[in-house]
Amino acid sequence: MNKRFNRIFFSVLIIWLAVALFNAVKPHVEFSENENKYLSAFPEISAEKVYSGEFMQGFNTYANEQFVARDAWIAAYSTFEYARLSREINGVFVTSDALISKIDPPVESYVDTNTGAINLLCDRLDARVYVMIVPSASEITPQNLPAFAETWDQSEELEKIKSKLDGATFVDVTKELKAHSDEYIFYRTDHHWTTYGASLACDEFRKAAGLPEREYDLREVSDSFNGTNYSKSGVRFVKSDVIEALPLPDGVVCTVYTGKDGKAHDGAYFEEYLGKKDKYAYFLGQNEGLVKLTGGKEGGRKLLMFKDSYAHCFAPLLLDEYSEITLADARYLRLKLADVSDLSEYDDVLFLYSTDGFVSQDSLGKMAYFLSDATERNEEKK
C-alpha cells in the first residue's frame, strides 16, 4: 500500500514539476484569441510592491493567465460544469446548441442620460431622428434558454425608453424579430445578431424612413465563427457560426478616423479578419470612434448613426439608398463631429444600439461636446 502511494505521489510531483518548469521557460503569450483579450505581463518587482502584496496579486494573475494549455483547461472546466448541470457559466446561458448572453438589468440613470442626449440632438439638428434599440437573444428567442434561466422584461424597458423620447421616431423591431424567432437571427456563439437578423430590422427602418423595400442577397463568407460567448463561457461543443454579408458595388470606401485625418479602406468589409478569431470585425473592422462609408447611392441621402457594434453588419444594407453613412461610437469617439463632417448635410440620424449597450452605460453623455461648433454653424446658416 505504501509503495503504491509513493508511486502515485512521486508521479504527481514529477508532473507538477514538469508543468512548473514548462511554465517558467515557455514564451510569454501576449494575446489569447480564444478569450479575445490581452493576457497579463510579468509584474514589476519592487520592495514596496512585494511588501504591500501587490506583486503577489499580479504574479498570481500572470501565472493563471500564462498557464500551459490554458485554453484546454478552460474548455475542460466548462465541459465539467455543463456535465454537472450548470447552465450558466461566466454570464452566459449554455445549452447543447446555443450560448446566450445574460443581460444585466438596466441602470435607469444611464438610460436617462442617453435618452436626454438624443433629445438634445433633436433640438439642435435639423434632421429626421430615429431610435432603434435591439432586444437580445434572451428576449427574442426565450425558447432557446435553459430551464430556470433568470431574465428580465426588455420589451417593458423599451416602452419606457420610447416614452422618454421627445422628437425622435422610435423604430420598434421586437415584433418583427419575434416573428422570426425560430430562424437564424442571432449567432449561436456570439452576442450579436446575424446579418439576416439585421436585415429584418433594416426593413422596419426603411418603412419608418420612407425608403423603398429591397431584397438582400446575402452570401456566406465564413462557417467557422466562434464569438464572444464562446470566449466568455469556455464552452467548445456548440457548433461554429456562419457569417453572411451583402455583396456591395465597387466604389464603396470605408474611412476610419482615429484623428481628424482618416485612413481609407476599399470596401466596407475587412477580409483579413476572416482568418482570425474576431471574425465579426469583418464588418467595418474593429470598434472605432468614427467610421464613414461613402460610394453608396449616387445623389442619395446622408445618414449619421450613433451606434454600438450591432450597426456594423446593418449599415452596409443601406448603401443602396444613402450616398454616405457616418457611424459614431460614443464609447471611443474623441472628436467633435464638426472636425470631420458638416452635420447640416445629414438628412437622417439613427441611434442603433443593442438593449444591453443602451441600458448598461451612459456613452451618449458627451453629446453636447460632440455637437459643439457644428450646431453653432447650423444656427448661423438658419
N, C-alpha and C positions, 0 to 999 in steps of 0.2 A: 504493500500500500504506500509506504514512504517513498519507494523507488518511483512508483507511478506518479505520485505527487511532485517529486523532484523533477521528473522529466517534463511534466506539464508546466511547472513553474519556470524552469530554465528555457523552455520553448517560448513561453510568453515573453520572458525577459529578453531573449535574443531578438524576437520580432519587434518588441518595443524599442530596443536599442537600434535596430536596423532602420526603423521608421524615423527615430530621432536623428540618426546620422544622415539619412537621406534628406530630411527637412533642413538640416544645417547646411548641406552642400548644394541643394538644388537651386537653380536660378530663381530670382525673385520674379513673381508674376504680378505685373502692374495692373492688368485689367482682366476681369472674368467675363467672358462673352455670355456664358450661360446665365449668370446673375445680372449681367448688363450693368456692372458697376466697377469702379476703381477699387482695388484692394489696398489695405494699409501697408505703408512702408515701415521699415525698422525704425522704432522711436529713437529720438535723440537722447543720448546719455549725459546726465549732469548730476552732480551731487544733490542739487536742490530737487530735481525730479525723482531721483531714487528715494530720497528722504520722504517726500510727500506722497509717494506711491503712484505718481503719475506715470513713471517709467514702466512699472509692472502692469498697470492697466493697458498702456499702449502695447506692451510686449505680448500680453495675453491676446489682445485683438489681432496683432500681427501673426502670432503663432496659429490662431484659429483660422485666419483667412488664407494663410500660406501653407496650410497642412497638406501633405501629399495626398493626391487623389481626392481633393476636397469635393469636387462635383459629384464623384461617385458616392462619397459618404452622404452627401445631402440627398441624393436620389434614393439611396438605400434607407435612410431615415424616413423620408416621405412615404415610401412604399410600406415600411413597417407601420407608420401611423395610420395609413389607409387600411391596412390589414387588421388593425385593432379597432376599426370602425370610426376613426376620426374623419370627419367630413368637412372640417375647416382647418386649414394649415396656413399659418402666417398671413391671415387676412384674405384667404382665397377659399371659396367653396369648391369642394372636389367631388366629382362624380366619375364614373368609368369613362365618360366620353366628353367631359367639359370641365373647364376651370373658370369659375365665375367670380369676379371681384366682389368682396364685401364692402359696401359703401357706408361710410360713417354718416350719422345723422347731420343735418345742416347746422351751420353756425349762423344764426339769424343776423348777427351784426355784420358778417361778411356779405350776406345776401342784401342787406340794406345798403351797404357801401356800393356793391356792384349795380344794383338797380338805380341807385341815386346817380351813379356815373353815367348810366345810359340816358337817364332823364336830362342830365346836364348836356350831353351831346345833342339830344333832340332840341334843346333850347338854343344851342349855339350854331348848329349847322343847318343849312337849307338843303336837306336831303331826306329821302324816304328812309326810315329806320325800321329794321326788322330784328326780332329776337327769336332764336331757336335754341332751346335747351333740350338736350337729348337724354332721355332716361337710359339707365344702364341695363345690361342683360338681366340682372336680377329682377328688375321691374317688368321688362317686356317679355321675358321667357321664364316665368316662375316655374313652369313645368319641368325645367331642366335643373332646378335646385335640388339639393339633397333634402331628405326629410328633416323637419325641425330647424331649417336654416332661419336665422333671425334677420329680418329685413325691415325696412320702414316704407311708408307710402310716399313714393316720389311724385306720383300724379297729384296728390294733395298739395305738395310743396310747390309744384309748378303752377298750380292755380293761384297760390299766394304770390308767387313772383309776377305772374300776369297782372294781378290786381294792383301791384306797386308801380307798374309802368305807366308813364304819362307821355303820350305822343308816339310811342313805338308800337308797331304791329307785332303781336305775338304769333309765331308760326307753330302751331301745335302738331307735332309729328307722332305723338304717342299712339293715337288711334290707328294710324296707317301702319306703324311698326308692329303693333299688336295683331293686326290683321294678317301679318306675315310671320308670326312668331314661330311657326313650325318650319321656317325656311332658314337659309344660311345668311343671317343678317348680323350676327356677332361672331367674332372669331372664337374658336374653342380654347385657345391657349393665351389669348391676349384680351386686354380690356377695351379695345377699340371695336367699332362696328366694321363690318366688311364694306367693300365698295358697293356691293349690291344693296346693303342696308342704307348706305349714304345716298344711293340713287333714289330710293323710295322717299327719303326726306327731301331730296332735291326737287322731286315732283311737287311736294307740298309748298316749297319755297317759290317755285315757278308760278303756282296758282296765286299765291299771295302777292307776288311782284308783277303779275300780269305778263309773264313770259310764256311763250308757246311751249307745248309739250314736246318731248323728244324721246326717241329710243336710245338706250345705252348699250352699245355693242361691246360688252366687257370681254377682255381677253385674259387668260391665265398667264401670269408671269413667274409664279413660283408655287411649288407644292410642298415646301419644307420650312414654313414659317413657324417658329416657336417663340411666343411673345412674352409679355411682362408677367403674366400669371404663371407661365412655365418657369420663369426665373424666380419669382417670389415663393412659389409653393415647393419647388424642388421635385414636383411630380413629373415623371418622364413617360408614363404609359398612355397618355392621351394623344390621339392622332394629331400630327402636324397640320397646320392650316394652309389653305390655298389663298394666294393673293391674286386679285384681278384688277385690271386697270383699263381705262377707256383710251383707245388709241387717239392721239392728237395730231393735228396737221403740222406740217413743217412750218417753222417760223415762230413757234411759241418759245419764249425765253423766260427763265426764272432768275431773277436778280436778288441776291441775298445781301442785306445791309447789316454789317456789323459796325459801321460808322456811316458818315454822310456819303461815302463813295461805296457803291455796291459792286459785287462780283457776279458777273453774268454766267449763266449755265444754259446750254442749249436744251430746250425741252423742260417739262415740268417733272420729269421722273429721273431719279438718280440710280442708274443701273448698277453701280458699284456696290450698293447696299444689298443687292440680292445674293451676293456671295458672303455676306456677313450675318451675324446673329440678329442685329437690329434691322430686319428686313422691312419693317414698316417705314423706315426712313427712305425707302424707295420713293415715297410721295413727298416731294419738296425738300428732301434732305432732313437733317436733324432740326430740333427746335431752335428757332432763331427769333430775335425780336421783330424783324421786319423783312418780309419777302414780297416781291412784286412779280406778278405774272403778266406778260404782255404778249402781243401777237395773236390775240383771240379774234373775235368777230370785227372785221374792219368797220369802223364807224359806230361800233356798238357802245352800250352804256359802260360806265365805270363803277366798280364796286369796291368799297372798303370793308374789310372783315376784321373785327376783333374776335379772337378765337383761342382755343386750345388745339391740341393735335387732332381732334376729331375732324377738323376742317381740312386736313392735308389731303385726304382722298376725295373730299367733297368739292373743293374749289375747281379742280380741272373739269368737272362735269358741267360747269357754267361758261366755259370759254367759247361756246357756240353763240352766246348772247352778249358777253361782255368783252370789250376790247382790252380792258385792263382790270386786274384784280389785285388789290394790295391787302396782304394779310399781316396784321399786327398782333403779336403775342405780348400782352402787357407784363407777363412774368419776366420777360427778358428784354423788353424794349427800354432803351436808354436814350432815345432820340425824341425830339419834338417832331411831330409828323410834318410840320411845315418845312423841316430841313430837307425832306426828300419828296414831298408832294404838295400840290396845291389842292387843298381839301374842297375848295369851291367847285372843282371839276367833277367831283364824285356825285353820281346820281342816286346811288343807293348805299346804305350801310347795313351790314348784317353782323349781329353778335351771335356767334355759333360756339356753344360750349357743351361739354358733357355735364350732366347734373352734378357729378362729383366735383368737376373742375369749377363749377359756378358757386356751389354752396360751401366749399371747404377752404376757400382762400379769397382774399379781397384784392385780387390782382388789378382790378379796374380803379383802385383808389386814387391813382395818379392821373386820372382823366383830364383834370384841369391843366396839368403840366403838358400832357401830350397834345392838347388842343391850343395851347398858348401860341401866340404870334399868328397862327393860321386863322383863328376866329377873329382876331383884330383886323386882319386884312379883309376877311369876308365882310365885316361891318363897314369898312371903308368903301368896298365895292357897292354895297347897298345904298 
